[in-house]
């Protein structure tokens, strides 16, 4: 059944808001868009969002490419690959609700730790660990961003956005390739993604106007808030 016009309009608005948040903070698109659009119409999520985030991540990485933490990208991507393997193992021995609650608990503990100003140095070990946790969370709960953003939350905005966008670009490319080979991306997904694309462009334009205001404490607060929202969303999903 085709998606109704009103639902597509809602999808366009939600995409605009979610992409502006991601364009400012570096995370938040999936946290905001997937739960809302899944309720509006199941056909609107999650594949169309995946297709929209691909050009967004590539553009963000390229636009601020001079700020990419190259030393962290390789370790985090390797950690995400290992985390995906762990996530697959967890899916075999546990149910979705339990894993949602587990991931929510881990994210909330991290939010509390960082919220109290406890510093975690970015070393090869912590980058690999954050990548692994991100990989697990991305596979079992579709929220891989908070673990990485929390690790970088005391960095300057351009470093956070560019580094995370680079990592997301690699991960999204792998996911889209896998879904395409498995026949899990349909023509309807592509059409919905095209409808959402103007919202992506508008959101990134809005982000360019406001992101300079989100540095230091403001950026850290935004990351903590979005990470908390992600955890709360998982708790709600895990209990329903």
C-alpha positions as CSV (number, residue, x, y, z in Angstrom):
1,X,0.0,0.0,0.0
2,X,1.5,3.4,-1.0
3,X,2.5,5.8,1.7
4,X,-0.2,8.5,2.1
5,X,0.6,12.2,1.2
6,X,0.2,13.5,4.7
7,X,2.7,10.8,5.9
8,X,5.3,11.9,3.3
9,X,4.9,15.5,4.4
10,X,5.5,14.5,8.0
11,X,8.5,12.5,6.9
12,X,9.9,15.6,5.1
13,X,9.5,17.8,8.2
14,X,11.0,15.1,10.5
15,X,13.9,14.6,8.1
16,X,14.6,18.4,8.1
17,X,14.7,18.6,11.9
18,X,16.7,15.4,12.3
19,X,19.3,16.3,9.7
20,X,19.7,19.8,11.2
21,X,20.4,18.2,14.6
22,X,22.9,15.7,13.1
23,X,24.5,18.6,11.1
24,X,25.1,20.5,14.3
25,X,26.0,17.8,16.8
26,X,27.2,14.9,14.7
27,X,24.6,12.4,15.8
28,X,20.8,12.4,16.3
29,X,19.3,11.7,12.9
30,X,18.3,8.1,13.5
31,X,17.5,8.7,17.2
32,X,14.9,11.3,16.2
33,X,13.6,10.1,12.8
34,X,13.4,6.4,13.0
35,X,11.0,6.1,16.1
36,X,8.7,8.9,14.9
37,X,8.5,7.8,11.3
38,X,8.0,4.1,12.3
39,X,4.9,5.2,14.1
40,X,3.7,7.4,11.2
41,X,4.1,4.6,8.7
42,X,6.3,1.5,9.0
43,X,7.3,1.9,5.3
44,X,9.1,5.2,6.2
45,X,11.7,3.5,8.4
46,X,14.4,2.4,8.7
47,X,15.7,1.8,5.1
48,X,14.7,5.2,3.7
49,X,16.6,6.9,6.5
50,X,19.6,4.7,5.8
51,X,19.5,5.9,2.1
52,X,19.2,9.6,3.2
53,X,22.0,9.4,5.8
54,X,24.5,8.1,3.2
55,X,24.9,11.4,1.3
56,X,24.6,13.3,4.5
57,X,27.5,11.5,6.2
58,X,29.7,11.8,3.0
59,X,29.0,15.5,2.7
60,X,29.7,16.2,6.4
61,X,32.9,14.2,6.3
62,X,34.1,16.0,3.1
63,X,33.0,19.5,4.2
64,X,35.1,19.3,7.4
65,X,37.6,16.8,6.2
66,X,40.6,18.8,7.6
67,X,39.3,18.1,11.1
68,X,39.0,14.3,10.8
69,X,40.7,12.4,13.6
70,X,42.4,9.9,11.3
71,X,44.2,8.2,14.1
72,X,40.8,7.3,15.6
73,X,38.9,6.3,12.5
74,X,40.8,3.0,11.8
75,X,40.7,1.8,15.4
76,X,37.0,2.7,15.7
77,X,36.0,1.0,12.4
78,X,37.9,-2.1,13.5
79,X,36.2,-2.0,16.8
80,X,32.8,-1.6,15.1
81,X,33.5,-4.7,13.0
82,X,34.4,-6.7,16.2
83,X,31.3,-5.2,17.9
84,X,29.1,-6.4,15.0
85,X,30.3,-9.9,15.6
86,X,29.6,-9.7,19.3
87,X,26.2,-8.2,18.5
88,X,25.3,-11.2,16.3
89,X,26.3,-13.6,19.1
90,X,24.1,-11.6,21.5
91,X,21.1,-11.8,19.2
92,X,21.5,-15.6,19.2
93,X,21.4,-15.9,23.0
94,X,19.0,-13.1,24.0
95,X,15.8,-11.4,22.9
96,X,15.4,-7.9,21.4
97,X,13.8,-6.4,24.5
98,X,16.6,-7.6,26.8
99,X,19.2,-6.2,24.5
100,X,17.4,-2.9,24.1
101,X,17.4,-2.5,27.9
102,X,21.0,-3.6,28.2
103,X,22.2,-1.0,25.6
104,X,20.0,1.6,27.3
105,X,21.6,0.9,30.6
106,X,25.2,1.1,29.2
107,X,24.4,4.4,27.4
108,X,22.8,5.9,30.6
109,X,25.8,4.9,32.7
110,X,28.1,6.6,30.2
111,X,25.9,9.7,30.2
112,X,26.1,9.9,34.0
113,X,29.9,9.4,34.0
114,X,30.5,12.1,31.4
115,X,27.7,14.3,32.9
116,X,29.7,14.5,36.2
117,X,32.7,15.7,34.2
118,X,34.7,12.5,34.5
119,X,37.3,12.5,31.7
120,X,38.1,9.5,29.6
121,X,41.3,9.9,27.6
122,X,41.1,9.1,24.0
123,X,43.8,6.4,23.7
124,X,44.0,3.6,21.2
125,X,42.4,1.3,23.8
126,X,39.4,3.6,24.5
127,X,38.9,4.3,20.8
128,X,38.8,0.6,20.0
129,X,36.5,0.0,23.0
130,X,34.1,2.8,22.0
131,X,34.1,1.4,18.4
132,X,33.3,-2.1,19.7
133,X,30.4,-0.8,21.9
134,X,29.2,1.3,19.0
135,X,29.3,-1.8,16.7
136,X,27.3,-3.9,19.2
137,X,24.7,-1.1,19.8
138,X,24.4,-0.4,16.1
139,X,23.7,-4.0,15.3
140,X,21.3,-4.9,18.1
141,X,19.6,-1.6,18.7
142,X,20.4,0.7,15.7
143,X,22.0,3.4,17.8
144,X,25.8,3.3,17.2
145,X,26.3,7.0,17.5
146,X,26.1,7.8,21.2
147,X,29.1,5.7,22.2
148,X,31.4,7.5,19.8
149,X,30.0,11.0,20.4
150,X,30.4,10.6,24.2
151,X,34.1,9.7,23.7
152,X,34.7,12.8,21.6
153,X,32.3,15.1,23.6
154,X,35.1,17.4,24.8
155,X,36.5,17.9,21.3
156,X,35.7,20.9,19.1
157,X,32.5,20.6,17.0
158,X,34.3,20.2,13.6
159,X,36.4,17.3,14.9
160,X,33.3,15.5,16.3
161,X,31.2,16.0,13.2
162,X,33.9,15.1,10.7
163,X,35.2,12.1,12.5
164,X,31.8,10.6,13.2
165,X,30.7,11.3,9.7
166,X,33.7,9.5,8.3
167,X,33.0,6.5,10.4
168,X,29.3,6.5,9.6
169,X,30.1,6.8,5.9
170,X,32.0,3.6,6.0
171,X,29.4,1.8,8.1
172,X,26.5,3.0,6.0
173,X,28.2,1.9,2.7
174,X,28.7,-1.6,4.1
175,X,25.1,-1.8,5.3
176,X,23.6,-0.5,2.1
177,X,25.8,-2.9,0.1
178,X,24.7,-5.8,2.3
179,X,21.0,-4.9,2.1
180,X,21.2,-4.5,-1.7
181,X,22.8,-7.9,-2.2
182,X,20.2,-9.4,0.1
183,X,17.4,-7.7,-1.9
184,X,16.2,-5.7,1.1
185,X,16.2,-2.3,-0.6
186,X,13.1,-1.8,-2.8
187,X,12.0,0.7,-5.4
188,X,9.6,2.1,-2.8
189,X,12.4,2.7,-0.4
190,X,14.3,4.7,-3.1
191,X,11.2,6.8,-3.9
192,X,10.6,7.6,-0.2
193,X,14.3,8.4,0.2
194,X,14.0,10.9,-2.8
195,X,11.0,12.5,-1.1
196,X,13.0,13.0,2.1
197,X,16.1,14.3,0.3
198,X,15.0,18.0,0.1
199,X,14.5,17.8,3.9
200,X,18.1,16.6,4.2
201,X,19.3,19.6,2.2
202,X,17.2,22.0,4.2
203,X,18.3,20.5,7.5
204,X,22.0,20.8,6.6
205,X,21.5,24.4,5.5
206,X,19.9,25.2,8.8
207,X,22.8,23.4,10.6
208,X,25.4,25.6,8.8
209,X,23.7,28.7,10.3
210,X,23.5,27.5,13.9
211,X,26.4,25.0,14.4
212,X,28.9,27.7,15.3
213,X,26.9,28.3,18.5
214,X,27.4,24.7,19.6
215,X,30.9,24.5,21.0
216,X,32.3,23.6,24.4
217,X,29.6,23.2,27.0
218,X,26.8,23.6,24.6
219,X,28.1,20.8,22.4
220,X,28.6,18.5,25.4
221,X,25.1,19.2,26.6
222,X,23.6,18.5,23.2
223,X,25.5,15.1,23.0
224,X,24.4,14.2,26.5
225,X,20.7,15.1,25.8
226,X,20.6,13.1,22.5
227,X,22.3,10.1,24.1
228,X,19.8,10.2,26.9
229,X,16.9,10.4,24.4
230,X,18.4,7.4,22.6
231,X,18.5,5.4,25.8
232,X,15.0,6.4,26.9
233,X,13.7,5.3,23.4
234,X,15.4,1.9,23.9
235,X,13.9,1.5,27.3
236,X,10.4,2.3,26.0
237,X,10.9,-0.1,23.1
238,X,12.3,-2.8,25.4
239,X,9.3,-2.6,27.8
240,X,6.6,-2.5,25.1
